[in-house]
């Protein structure tokens, strides 16, 4: 009886969660349905199901926005960002958690302070620095930038995870003659797979979806990423909205796929203490 009386009290919570879920799913429905509609369907109604399932919008998006080139660029940028971020964050986390050196604690707090700075405040100095370094309009401009912007959180995550591992493991390895690099490569890295997996997923999704700095630093079609390249489907005076929705759907598919494939692994990583 107590359980039955408590159930009506949960209705406002369930209603609120349903509204939030609907608000999150409606943009996906809007993009998915309009990607398969014709321009006549769009002119008649902005919201609705396609009267005739057509893939013509995908063809116009693929040819009009050079999606194959932009897709390749996004893969290159995201993969390079993930590799560089994981390498730097894991080594820095090991140094800040298991080694002892001067100014260790101030360095860690300095990294935490950088997490509070909005990246958009650094837009002008970043652009000037990239021009001075000759990296403007190259892959490396955004790869280095994405790595630097995410490095404080990445280092914090890896530091927290390495601190959760018992120091007795390291002491036993030192007694057996293992050095600093051997302890890191043979003991800590295998144990940190859940945290590294979480790091890879977060950084890939962030690099794939980033728009502002990619628009600022990548100026030619040969290096533009997919999020920026889809803008070519939006004209100054007229816009082919079904093709635009198709391009946005193509852009979103890798993100949705990565989340669905690694969702269970991501939950396990968080439960294992990757964000302690």
NORHUMO-V933039 format. One record per residue. RES is the residue in three letters. PHI is phi in radians with two decimals (* if undefined). Layout:
BEGIN
<<RES	PHI> <RES	PHI>>
END
This chain:
BEGIN
<<UNK	*> <UNK	-1.09> <UNK	-1.13> <UNK	-1.19> <UNK	-1.20> <UNK	-1.40> <UNK	-1.10> <UNK	-1.02> <UNK	-1.19> <UNK	-1.54> <UNK	-1.07> <UNK	-1.06> <UNK	-1.13> <UNK	-1.12> <UNK	-1.12> <UNK	-1.11> <UNK	-1.15> <UNK	-1.15> <UNK	-1.12> <UNK	-1.12> <UNK	-1.12> <UNK	-1.14> <UNK	-1.16> <UNK	-1.41> <UNK	-1.50> <UNK	-1.09> <UNK	-1.05> <UNK	-1.16> <UNK	-1.09> <UNK	-1.07> <UNK	-1.20> <UNK	-1.18> <UNK	-1.19> <UNK	-1.29> <UNK	-1.17> <UNK	-1.79> <UNK	-1.66> <UNK	-1.62> <UNK	-1.15> <UNK	-1.17> <UNK	-1.05> <UNK	-1.13> <UNK	-1.15> <UNK	-1.37> <UNK	-2.73> <UNK	-1.39> <UNK	-2.21> <UNK	2.75> <UNK	-1.48> <UNK	-1.17> <UNK	-1.26> <UNK	-2.33> <UNK	-1.11> <UNK	-2.33> <UNK	-1.75> <UNK	-1.14> <UNK	-1.13> <UNK	-1.17> <UNK	-1.13> <UNK	-1.14> <UNK	-1.17> <UNK	-1.16> <UNK	-1.49> <UNK	-1.34> <UNK	-2.05> <UNK	0.87> <UNK	-1.11> <UNK	-1.08> <UNK	-1.20> <UNK	-1.16> <UNK	-1.11> <UNK	-1.09> <UNK	-1.09> <UNK	-1.13> <UNK	-1.12> <UNK	-1.11> <UNK	-1.12> <UNK	-1.15> <UNK	-1.13> <UNK	-1.13> <UNK	-1.12> <UNK	-1.10> <UNK	-1.09> <UNK	-1.19> <UNK	-1.15> <UNK	-1.14> <UNK	-1.10> <UNK	-1.21> <UNK	-1.18> <UNK	-1.18> <UNK	-1.18> <UNK	-1.17> <UNK	-1.10> <UNK	-1.12> <UNK	-1.16> <UNK	-1.42> <UNK	-1.89> <UNK	-2.02> <UNK	-1.87> <UNK	-2.15> <UNK	-2.68> <UNK	-1.18> <UNK	1.08> <UNK	-1.14> <UNK	-1.16> <UNK	-1.05> <UNK	-1.12> <UNK	-1.14> <UNK	-1.19> <UNK	-1.11> <UNK	-1.13> <UNK	-1.12> <UNK	-1.14> <UNK	-1.16> <UNK	-1.17> <UNK	-1.54> <UNK	-1.61> <UNK	-1.15> <UNK	-1.06> <UNK	-1.15> <UNK	-1.16> <UNK	-1.71> <UNK	-1.08> <UNK	-1.16> <UNK	-1.08> <UNK	-1.14> <UNK	-1.10> <UNK	-1.09> <UNK	-1.15> <UNK	-1.15> <UNK	-1.14> <UNK	-1.11> <UNK	-1.44> <UNK	1.27> <UNK	-1.77> <UNK	-1.09> <UNK	1.13> <UNK	-2.33> <UNK	-1.01> <UNK	-1.13> <UNK	-1.06> <UNK	-1.41> <UNK	-1.10> <UNK	-1.10> <UNK	-1.18> <UNK	-1.06> <UNK	-1.11> <UNK	-1.17> <UNK	-1.19> <UNK	-1.58> <UNK	-1.06> <UNK	-1.00> <UNK	-1.17> <UNK	-1.08> <UNK	-1.17> <UNK	-1.07> <UNK	-1.10> <UNK	-1.20> <UNK	-1.11> <UNK	-1.11> <UNK	-1.22> <UNK	-1.12> <UNK	-1.17> <UNK	-1.31> <UNK	-1.44> <UNK	-1.17> <UNK	-1.23> <UNK	-1.08> <UNK	-1.09> <UNK	-1.20> <UNK	-1.12> <UNK	-1.12> <UNK	-1.19> <UNK	-1.14> <UNK	-1.10> <UNK	-1.38> <UNK	1.69> <UNK	-1.33> <UNK	-1.57> <UNK	-1.08> <UNK	-1.24> <UNK	-1.18> <UNK	-1.09> <UNK	-1.17> <UNK	-1.35> <UNK	-1.75> <UNK	-2.04> <UNK	-1.26> <UNK	-1.09> <UNK	-1.06> <UNK	-1.27> <UNK	-1.65> <UNK	-1.00> <UNK	-1.04> <UNK	-1.19> <UNK	-1.14> <UNK	-1.12> <UNK	-1.07> <UNK	-1.09> <UNK	-1.09> <UNK	-1.14> <UNK	-1.07> <UNK	-1.23> <UNK	-1.12> <UNK	-1.11> <UNK	-1.18> <UNK	-1.17> <UNK	-1.20> <UNK	-1.57> <UNK	-1.11> <UNK	-2.16> <UNK	-1.10> <UNK	-1.26> <UNK	-1.13> <UNK	-1.16> <UNK	-1.33> <UNK	-1.74> <UNK	-1.82> <UNK	-1.86> <UNK	-1.84> <UNK	-1.14> <UNK	-1.26> <UNK	-2.17> <UNK	-1.14> <UNK	-1.53> <UNK	-1.18> <UNK	-1.10> <UNK	-1.42> <UNK	-1.13> <UNK	-1.11> <UNK	-1.07> <UNK	-1.10> <UNK	-1.42> <UNK	-1.79> <UNK	-1.37> <UNK	-1.32> <UNK	-1.97> <UNK	-2.29> <UNK	-2.36> <UNK	-1.50> <UNK	-1.16> <UNK	-1.04> <UNK	-1.18> <UNK	-1.11> <UNK	-1.12> <UNK	-1.14> <UNK	-1.11> <UNK	-1.15> <UNK	-1.16> <UNK	-1.08> <UNK	-1.14> <UNK	-1.43> <UNK	-1.03> <UNK	-1.06> <UNK	-1.14> <UNK	-1.11> <UNK	-1.12> <UNK	-1.09> <UNK	-1.15> <UNK	-1.17> <UNK	-1.24> <UNK	-1.79> <UNK	-1.07> <UNK	-1.13> <UNK	-1.16> <UNK	-1.16> <UNK	-1.12> <UNK	-1.10> <UNK	-1.14> <UNK	-1.18> <UNK	-1.17> <UNK	-1.33> <UNK	1.88> <UNK	-1.22> <UNK	-2.07> <UNK	-1.21>>
END
